[in-house]
Amino acid sequence: MRLTLSPLAVLVAAVFSLPAAAQTIYPIDRADILSGSRFDLKVEFPGIVDPAKVSVTINGQDHAKVFGKPAELVAREDGKDVSSLLLRDASISKPGNYTVTASDGTTTKSVEWTVYGTPAKRAAKNVILFIGDGFSIGHRTAARLLSKGVENGKIKGKLAMDDMPYMALLTTQGTDSIITDSANAAHAYTTGHKSCVNALGVYCSRAASTLDHPKVETLTSIAKRKGMAVGAVTNSEIEDATPAAMVAHTRRRSDFNDIVKMFYDSKIDVMMGGGSPNFLPKSTAGSKRSDEVDYIGLFKQAGYALATTKTEMLAAADGAKTTRLLGLYNTSNVDGALDLKFLKKGSVAKFPDQPDVVEEMDAAIKILSRNKNGFVLMVESARIDKYSHSMDPERAIFDTIMLDNAVKKAKDWAKANGNNTLILVTADHSHPVSVIGTVDDNSPEAEMRNKVGIYEGAGIPDYQPNDEGYPVSVDVPRRLRFVFGATPDYYDTFRPFLDGEFVPAIKNADGVMVANEKYKDIPGAVLRVGNLPNKGSRAANQGIHSGDDVILTAMGPGAERVRGQMENSDLFRVIAEALSFAPQGKAAGKQ
């Protein structure tokens, strides 16, 4: 039960206790908060408190005066012997440094917030944020080698993402770990706040329900309030972590059914990817919903065009009156570039008319640019990460090339449309991957490991790129040796996986992760003993993320803030400042 502070005093005065441990305050210490943005203030007390002795002040003033309304005191949060103070949808419009102090009458805890404003004049009309999921320096290097080639020691052409004037290194760690996941990392980009693994749009509190944690406002919500159009396109399931970070508020990234509802409630203008089963009512064959809500029907009723194929997407985008689009092209993830364009593996036989990320982005820009107030678009090449988890180099590299092709097309569009678009290219996190040399099938050595060329023995690989920068063949005699630094046990084949995505390890009858014997008899395959846990709850059947910094490159109005070493949450501020998201004039002077 939630009551305001004063009525609760009589009800719980007889049962309160005063613990020695200090309380926890959200937003957390050192939080950077965009002025005017919305957030939930929560104070968690370690026991039941006497409400008459509870106080929360902001720079010495009672919180109710600062926020214009009092918080509610939850006497026994989730039925436990702990109390909490909660105020939903708080905001501070006046930039400055704020000290938040919470006391239960015995213990006192303070945190510091920095509330920042933005320039009065808007620098950019549009923002396009590219996220290569798991996109690391090794992927970038490999994509450059495969798509451009080398001559006389020099790359024969630049990647579009490299040919940008501003660059920075971004940290990726969260509040609970030096190693992040896609949810927490993308959340930093779309909210400007740090959080914990698996969280989207919330701070990680002790709330029992995944949907009850203290929320922070997303990029989509702020942009929509400013009258802008917003889009998210990906080749993952649209409910997956990175696109979900544009709209979601949940402690658990796998709350797919709730995330679909959040997409609908957000009124985002364009959303495209896979994952259609979570949009279908439970009684529909193939549905993954636990209720009978037909979200495809609801989106259509709300004025969204529906596309389930590339053909339908192109037709919708070319329709002059289309301003909203829901694109669902696969029941799972959309196939990556190598399978989609060359090998026709994966689910291409079942879904032969899927768009790639470049085509999705192009359609999204056509629709979003019809909004005179501008747009924010997030474009994700998601399967760089997924193929890196499965330790499938060629598929991961092809999807990196696809990301770069999307960047090139966006740059061309921006140049032709007033150069008023801020373009940002980065990753959410990294993988421990590297180019270490080549593999030469023509080497006279018998063992595959001795066919690996290092230093001067690596030479130049044999790839021949087509007009899109994709090698016409990956199974060339001399090819990149692209290795993974954190692995389960697996069979190293030294070859591309032409018959389908690599599955490195599986669980045996004893519950131990072991090398997948499907690859055991491939000529030259070698059993590699992994360096990741193979038993228990942390047993790994694939590669994992690393804590390395990721690269951010940028161009366009507002890009000059990108420099040196930055926190990943700083990227949100770059966008907010370019679009002048904070209140201006008299509104900026209010607390």
C-alpha positions, 0 to 999 in steps of 0.5 A: 500500500502506498500512502503520502508521508503524513497519513502513514505516520499513525499507521506504522508508528508501532511497528517501525525499526531503525536499521543501522545500514544506509539507504539507497537513492535512485538516480544514483550518485554521480548521475548526469541528468538532462534538464527537463527529462523525466525520472523516478526518484526512489529511496530504499530504506533497509528496514521499516521506517517511522514516516514522521522521521523520514526526510528527503531534501534536494539542496536543502529543500524538501523534495515536495517543494522542488518537484511540486508533489510529495513522494509516496512512502511504501510501508512494506515494499513487496510485503517485506520488512523494508520501506521505500519512498517513490516519486514517479515522473520527477524532473528538474528544469534548472541546470546545476549541481544537486545534493540529494539527502535522505534520512530515516531519523537515524542514518543519512545518505547523500548523492550528487546529481549533475543536471545539465542544459543544452544550447538554446539553438538547435544544431542538427535537424536529424540524428542517425545513430548506428550501432554495430552490436558487439562491433570491435576493432578486430571487426573493423580491421577485417571489414576494411581488409575484405571490402577494400583490400591492400596495395603497397601496404596501404588500404585501397579505400576508406570505410565510410565509418572511418572517413568521419572527422571526429572520433572517441573511445567509449567505455562500456561498463555498467553499475554492477560489472565491468562487462556489459550486455547489449541492454545496459549498454544501449540503455546508456545511449538512449537515456544518458544513465548508467545501469546494470546488466539486462536492464533497459530504461531503469535503475536496478533496485530491489523491486520484485517485479521487473517492471517496477524499478525506477525509470529514466526517460528514453530518447524516443520519449523526449524526441516525440515530446519535441514533435520529432519522428523516431525510428528503430531498425535492426536485423535482430528481433525488434524486441531484442535489447538494442532496439528495445532500449529506444522505448523499454523500461524493464529490469529484464531484457527478455520481457518481450511481450511487455516490450512489444506493448512498450513499443506500441505505447511509445508511438515510435514512428518506424520499427523494423526487424524480426520477432513477429511471434510476440506480436501475435495473440496466444491462440495464433499458431506460432505465437509467443505471447501469453495473452490474446492481444493482437498487436499487429492489429493494434498497430494497423488500427493506429495508422501503421503500414505493415510490411512482412517482406522487402517488397511490401516495405519498399512499396510502403516507403514509396507511398507519399502518405506513409508516416508510420511503418511496422516491418516484421520480416522473420519470426526470429532474427533477420538473416545476415548478409552472407546468408541473405546475399550469397549462401542462401542459408539460415532461414532464407529458404523460409523467408526469401524476401527479407531486406538487409539493414541498408534497405531497412534504413533507406526506407526508414529515412524516406518515411521519417524525413516527412516530419518537418520537425526532423527525426531520430533514427537508430540503425543496428547491425545486430548480427555482428554480435550474434555471429561473434558469439557463435564464433563465425568470423565470415558472417560477423565480418559481412555484417560489419561491411553491411553496417558500413554500407548503411553508413555510406548511404546515410552520409550520401543522403545527409549531403544531399539534404542540407548537411543538417544530420548528426551521424554517429557510428559506434558499438554497444560493447566489444568482443575479444576478437583479432586479425592475427594473419592468414590461412593458406590452403596452398601451403605444403604443411600438412597440419592446418595450424602450420598453414597459418601465416604470421608476420611476413608469412601472412602476406595478402589475402585473396578476397575480391570484393564486388561493388557493394564491398562484399567478397564474391567468395569467402572460401579463397585459398589465402584468407584471414585468420580471425580469432576469438579470445574467450571461448568454450571447448570447440573444434577449430576448422580453419575454414568458413562455415558454408553450410550454416552458422557455426555452433561451437559447443553443446551440453552433454548428458552430464550437463557439461559444455563440450566441443560440438562433434559435428565438426570433428571430422572436417579435415584438419579440425583441431580440438581447442580447450576453451578458457570459459566455464564449462559447468554450472550456471555460468557454463558457456556454449559460445564466445562472450563479450569483452570489456574493451572500449569501443570506437565512436566516429561522428560527423555533422552538426554537434559532432565536435563534442566527440573526442578523446575518451568518453563514457558511453552515457555521454553519447546521449548528451551529444545527441541531446545537445545537438537537438537542444532537448533541454527546456529553454528560457523561463522553463529552464529556470524552474526546479 
